[in-house]
């Protein structure tokens, strides 16, 4: 190594000539915080996905597939972001992956157990118009008048707020109500398939509060089955 | 230039703190590590002297510009070795060369570690390794070569190797143990015929 003693001199000269400056601390701090923030958001989305998947799988009210996908994607993303943080190398990768998986599952199931998954699902439905098209409710939920959910085909229109439907078991229902909220592309016409939220008022009477179109792909498949 | 006597009395961390204000203090750090790092790159890559000097110089410039990102929880030397190691590996990738460890002589501690759990033929194995250690090292997986080089030729402890290679300490221990097994497999294979 003939020239190695001069590396320091050459480097100092280069630093001074090119006026190389220190990268400001805030840039590193911002990057670091950005990483942890992205990790936190991904982890929370992963946990939310797990909770709602569980809600879909156990309570069978919503189709869980979309939330399973969300849980998988965000927990994997959280893993990769964590691996970019400064001290991540000190933990074995399998340990990090396992902790995220177990943590996501435990907290997600916890969310479901305390009823937050159900609440979050309802909030999303209320605040995001297309949410129910992405995460449809299952057919059996809409064939449950005692719980306030009914669905079927309009077979007769008696008046503005009074018509008759035939549910998918072939039973005829009289639907009535005041100030009925008609959502989305729901049409009150004979032959239209609709979903109704309201209250059971007798053996074959149902008071409607809200009408929705029958639009979910999964629901159509379920109905055919 | 800063008086070299002043530099001698200052720790790495003190010099890092002073380098924020005056790049000449960074010169002290460069002087302190220049030879060690050049030797390390030389052993790790088997590159010609000019290329080794380029790798070390680029590492110093990167270290200087990233001083604010210096991880004070770990040793400054580990942080610096990490930068040099990554620069060296990048240099090899860019020039489409593979890692090729270059050691000039055998290391007693290393050979002792290799034969430590051998009960028979201890002396024969020791003699063989002393004569052929370089040739066998070259046949090992790059991961094994890296940890062996840091452990026995740069005399780094497990924590330092972990910080330099950014691998968990358990993985470092596993790599060392596997390197030992592979070393012996090569020995047995070559002495079979």
Interface residues (C-beta under 8 A of the other chain):
Chain A: X1 X2 X3 X4 X5 X7 X8 X10 X11 X12 X14 X15 X16 X20 X21 X22 X23 X24 X25 X27 X28 X86 X87 X89 X90 X91 X92
Chain B: X20 X23 X24 X26 X27 X30 X31 X34 X35 X38 X39 X42 X49 X50 X52 X53 X56 X57 X60 X61 X64 X65 X66 X67 X68 X69 X71 X73 X162 X166 X167 X168 X169 X170 X171
